[in-house]
């Protein structure tokens, strides 16, 4: 009996400690008054500052949504540019609260680096871009090529695997940022540049003569990209995860930035739970009832954010593909808000 009491007390203290630890990031963010969001150093359509220093992009808009969910104000964000080599260190050290930077969810990063990927906001795959003048139409024709590749990324191993599996040789040209890749590739310091296909499309759009360059047809990997938080902070992971899924669910339910106020009057219980007019979802993780309303109101639902930043008709001109809603043949699917 005494032993049971001791074990019970110890378990209670342990759970209490875990609870205190898991609330740390949200408490810090609220006390600071801003969200610290790690993003790319500059990737058109995904994360890049304009001439006045204002950040824009597909990933950036998720940072704005998280800020809106917490503060009711999407502008309370401090953006920290991170490279492939510095991004996870910045997160692990506490320099940033969340990383939203085209980062691939892998076993090693999840388990060994002690990071939590809370969802996939873009399903991607690695590809290659070359100059038309190279006369290459397939990655299988790149034997002996020099290839620009960002260090500290999954693309390094994927590249090695692809060339090894196909009996090809290559010479890597290491670079650290998209700006450096652009400079080196356009200066013909490498025959090809490899990264996620979405990144290639975004980069190509910034080249002086985009039509002079071609993205080869081969996709050589799976690259599920998504927001990342530290291990052991479950409450914070829940906030980032469900803010993202609120944007996905809003698109499925037809809730847009323009009609969201009208939709608050909906009789659909799914819509009412999502927008906080029914139930107490926000209170369950320490946010106001209108947390998801504010997140969606900031820049629209997932589809609107995609279309505005990287969709067809933008310089990146990316089709929805795997990133379409599940009802439209894609993989975007939110767990139920209930």
Phi, psi and omega in degrees: 000314179297319180297320179297321181295318180296314180297319180296318179296317180298318179296318179298317179295320180296313179296323178296320179295318178298317179299319180295319181294320186291339180270357190300313185295314179300317178299317180296317180297315180294318181295322180287327181087005178213155174262131176262112186244123177275131183225179177293156176291343178156102178223110186309131179090333182255311178196114178199141177276149175272188185298334181266002179090002179281129182276142179221156173141169182301312178289320181302321182295333175290323175299316178299321180295319179296317177300317180295321179297322183278311189256348188075013184216115183287349187271357184274061182231136169253121182266132178242111177293133180228146177266176176301329182274332186261344191299314185284328175295319179299322179287311183298325182280349181090006178297327176233158180270329182209145177251120176234081190213080178017063181250134185276133177282114178230163178302311185297316181294322180290311189270309187280320180277355178061050178240153177243117170274120190264002179170176176242113180264352174204120175272120189226183176201153184279139179220192182225146171236141180221164172284142176302330181295341180291337177074025182254136179242357181212147177297337179290353178260011184267020180303126179082005183285155168269135187231121175285132184212135180285132178284155179075022183234165177293340183296333179298309181291320178300318180298313179299317180298315183296313182292322178295314182296333183257009177066033182248157175246158178203164177239112181288142173242098186289137175223163184248331184228164177297323179298319178291321178299316180300313181298312183293316182293314181292336178273005180063029175286346176215151180285328184218156173237134180236135173193190177302144183301325178296321178294324177296317179295319179295317180294315181303324181296339182266354182288149181304322179228080185306326183291349178277000185231147183230137174271121184292155189287338186287133169248118193255007182200170168259130181229082175282110184263141180192170179289148187230140173229174179281151172300152170081011180235067191296323179297318179292318177301320179299318182296313180293315181301308187282339171293316177299312182293336175298322179292321179292314181296323180300318178298315181299322183272000178079021178270121182240170177300326183282324187255006189298325179292320175295321182291341176297340179267004182298149175266358178287118183298331178294316178294318182295320177294318181299318185268003173082013178270358176214138180084188183222045184299319181300318182297336182293336175230031169080022178242160180293163183301330184267018184305313183284327174303313181295321180297316181289321182297332186302306181218014177097183180280180183304315181296321178294318179296317178299309184298320184289329188256318188225000186285180179299133184101342173271169177303325179289325173055047182268131173286157180297316177051232179297342183269011172283162175300151181302328180291342181253018176090007179260193183250359181285120190205119180265137169300159184293143173269086180203000000 
